[in-house]
Amino acid sequence: MREEELKAKGVKWDLSCFYSSAKDSAIQKTIKDAEKRTDDFVKKFKTKIESKTLTAGFLKEAVETYEGLYNTILKPMFYSSLLFAGDCLNQEYQDFYQRMQTILANFSAKTTFFELEITGIQDGLFKKLLKDDSLSSYRHWLEKVRVFKPYLLSEKEEQVIIKKDLAGKEAFVRLFDEYTSSFSFDLEVAGKKKTLTGPEIRSLFQSPDRKTRKKAVMIYYAKYKENSLVLKAILNDIIKDHSIDCEMRKYPDPILPTHLSNEVTREIIDTMMDVVQKNYGIVKEYYKVKAKLLKLNKLAGYDLRAPVGKTPKRRTWGEAKKMIIETFSSFDKEFGESARLFFDKKWIDAEVRKGKRGGAFCAGTSPDLHPFILASYMGNMSDIYTVTHELGHGIHDLFAGREQSLLNYHPPLVMAETASVFAEMILTDRLLKELTSKDEKIFVLTHSLEDIFGTAFRQTMYTLFELDIHKMGKEKQMSANEFSKLWIKRRDEMYGDSVDFTEEQEYFWSIVPHFIHTRFYCYAYSFAELFVLALYQEYRKGRSAFIPKYKNLLFKGGSDKVTDVAKELGFDITRRDFWQGGFDFISSLLNELKGIV
Ligand SMILES: [Zn+2]
């Protein structure tokens, strides 16, 4: 089969549900309308929310108006962000996206009084209002707003921060995206000189040929090393910005805002991360087994993602579609139907293009607008896993959108990875059942274990590294070398002596977009993975009884705290043994692998 046929050439998303193009005059109309309604909102509600005579009815009207406004402005915003992600190098899209960010910032600045006043409502009155049935659907959102009460600044200060962020934090995020997506990599593949995009060269990390893997890894990281002057500056500025923010708001530590927005306590996350670290031994043991499987004395850093066993054949986009829909359908009919929508209605952009944002994502912005998925599909099993993962998000978004309005729509970060990781587990289960050859099973088991490692272990390691750099970066501008040193320390705690990394890989810290985009996001992956392993064990125990419970969890979107959701499922996430349960499952997978070998 030709290389081109294996890729998803021409599989682009259809964005006509938004506007006809970035030049569509309807965009301006939407913005004008939103601006007028924002001014009306301010006129009607400003200074009235903090009032001692505030009624539930008036507060409800305010929340609904605010939510409606937000929804209106999100449509052109969402559109511009998708156009930009699809072609970061397009000047028109860059301008449009930036213009929309300014408009959104203006909207946030004008309406920032609202959340401030909500936090200013007197405690007694607030409690009374919450008991009112008319506010029941916004109860959780209102409580969530008040969580930040001790850390908010005056309205004027908040407005200045929002506006200055555009040329500060937000600008660095944009710079990182534009800059790294402009990277191309020159490499000789099968005797031919090629210029590859980031996703293309990264797919070679999984090449069965050791020389190719090595070359790809070296060239890829060398590019980041070459550009470390810019990349370390971006990371330094992101850290500095956050440290200024924490100082002004009096956050005692830099990770606290993330915990608050996730509605988890520091104790819960510290317990989880501690249990993860105590289980690092599993990682070390696994990579020693992997070295044996590859008939090597010891793994090199470029062998980490080498395929083991028999690589399942590469699949065309059409074959992948069939396989993915069948996988979701075998779990539940409604899941299968939902997955199909994404393919049939062109909600997925899967082709490989220069200038397209790297990695993959599912963007569900508002329940009124269905989610969109971006991936760069190249026919490998790992690409099928990626699309399945993003579809898990997509189905979660669709389900939540059915029952929740905008303010309750987004699950908290720690729950956001639940459906995606669960979807991957279903795929693994199915593959292990269907494949009959020992070598193919070894492939799936190792792939699945490495996937779990990538989330349960590695993302905690990322978070520990992030804590380190925020601590050091608060005091001084860090050099690329200092970032590398801290990186190596945390990396080696996890891999121990099981892997010899190359020098170029010391620049790994500069490739992780989450460090730039959403600080401390990474622990949410570990949380979700271990939470899913617990869910998955429940599923295995009582399949049919489990599915309605699981759907219910997805329908909830962000309308409940994770601690409450967990309690409803009978999980106690404050306990070490809850988290350890996930690792016992991982150990059992490792034993299964050792058994086959
Ligand atoms: Zn995800």
Boltz pocket constraint, residues with backbone or C-beta under 6 A from the ligand:
constraints:
  - pocket:
      binder: B
      contacts: [[A, 389], [A, 393], [A, 416], [A, 417], [A, 420]]
      max_distance: 6.0
